[in-house]
Amino acid sequence: MIVRRWNIYYLSAGMATAAIVFLSGFLISKQRDEGYAMAELSVASYAAVLTVQVEDSFDQANALLIAVGSRYIDAKRQSTAEVERLLGQVKKEIPAYPLVSRLGITDERGINVFNTGFDARSPRTLDLSDRDYFRRARDGEKGLLFDGPVQSRLTKEWALILARRIESDSGEFIGVVFVVIPVQAIGKAFSQISLGPSGSINLRTSDFAQVVRYPELSGNNQNIGNRNVSQTIKDLMRTRPDQDRYVYTAVAPIDGVERVYTYHKFNHSPFWMTVGRATADFQTAWQQTAVLLAALSLAMGAFLFWVARRMTQQHNDLERSVNERTRELTVAVRELNDLYNQAPCGYHSLAMDGTVLRINDTELDWLGYSRDEVVGKKRITDFMTPASVDIFKVTFPRFLAEGHAEDIELEFVRKDGRLVPGLVSATAIYDDQGEFQARRSVVLDYTKLR
């Protein structure tokens, strides 16, 4: 056996070396396609990561708005001093939230009564009543509101606004709490991604308005808020409206550079992002690959023959180890099945409607049925006395709602008509999303206990 394996491994090493040499030329010609594939993979990965990061920041900002809005209502109900104390606390908390530069609160008229960006020179009657997010909140829209990009009246910087309506205990509109996320902060986060000399990242609103582009470009048609997007992405969004991701190649109308792009729509905010790598940045990679493949072919040949020798030595040891492990697993599976089926108590699992999904031999013996007669064909109530069915119908919905273990004394009817009293202890089985999958029960023969 060892001699035969020695021949196989060395023959394989020789064939692999020949294949590597032969395929090197072919791979060089295919390098351009592979470059595209790698570019598509990288931009897709970066887009997914950046989308998650930005939306996580939005989610954290939303949590801050909810908390501050609730605390503001409580403080306002108490006293002006309590409001001032709260606002002082909020100023200290803002740095802990990524991308958020400041937080503000307006009254029901839209007057900005508080802003963490206020200083001694700031106007104390900043009117924000014409802002889209304020009007929507005032008109009754609830939940997280997005607005922008807009130019801040306090600092003149471009920013996104995230806001929520504030209501009194009676539901009366009393103002808006909002946070400011400068687009420059988002651009700074984008600058940490390396996409090559001509790569780009662009964040836009659902109606195509540019929020931030990295790297920035100059020109009137390239400012924040421009809607100058390629016809390619417009066509994709029109023809595939149900998809939230595309990978495509297009020439950007902004700078005339051809790139491989990933379009990535945000999950729960009105934005989408494109991440692109310039085709010129990776098209020359095949030339470098040609040199590397020549060297690697020789190195791999030597390595493969060394591996062949090592594999010859290790194969027998591995085979013995695998065989031994297989025998152990076979014994373990057999023992587990024996434990389940030969246990002194009954086991069964039920679907939502009470259908028997699984049952062990012990319980089948008690009931006098075969497995084929029961699994998937009978409900557990089919084996119960009418009184026990009534108990089951009362306890099972409560069990589904509460999900905890429950001990119930029930009477089962054997196939031959005899009664078998049982003590049933049930637990619920849920999937990874917390959805109910089955009810798993242990049944004790209550005859001896009685």
FENCOR-V717053 format. One line per field, one symbol per residue. psi: psi as a letter, one per 30 degrees, with the letter a starting at -180 (. if undefined). burial: # if it has 9 or more other C-alpha atoms within 8 Angstrom, else .. Layout:
psi=???
burial=???
This chain:
psi=eeeeeeeeeeeeeeeeeeeeeefeeeeefgeeeeeeeeeeeeeeeeeeeeeeeeeeeeeeeeeeeeeeeeeeeeeefdleeeeeeeeeeeeffeffjkfkelklklaffgkjfkkffkaffkkghjjgffkeeeeeeegfklakkkklklkkfefglklkkklkkkllfggkkgakkllkjkfeeeeeeeffkjglegllkkkllfgfkkekkkllllkegglkflhillfeeeeefefiffkgkkklklkkfeggkklklkkjklehlhllkkkkkkeffffgffeeeeeeeeeeeeeeeeeeeeeeeeeeefeeeeeeeeeeeeeeeeeeeeeeeeeeeglflkklkkleggkjekkleeeeeefglleffekffklfffglleeeeeeefeeeeeeeeeglkkkkklkljlegflkjkkjkkklkklafggkkelkkkkkkjfeee.
burial=....##..##.###.##..##..##..#..##..##..##..##.###.##..##.##.###..##.##.###.##.....##..##..#...#..#.##########.#######.#.........##...######......###.##.#.....###########....###############..##...#..########..#######.......###.#.###..##.#.......#.##..####...##########....#########.###.##..##..##..#..##..##..##.##...#.....................#.####.########.###########..###....##..###..###..##.##.....###..#.##...#####.....###########.....###########....
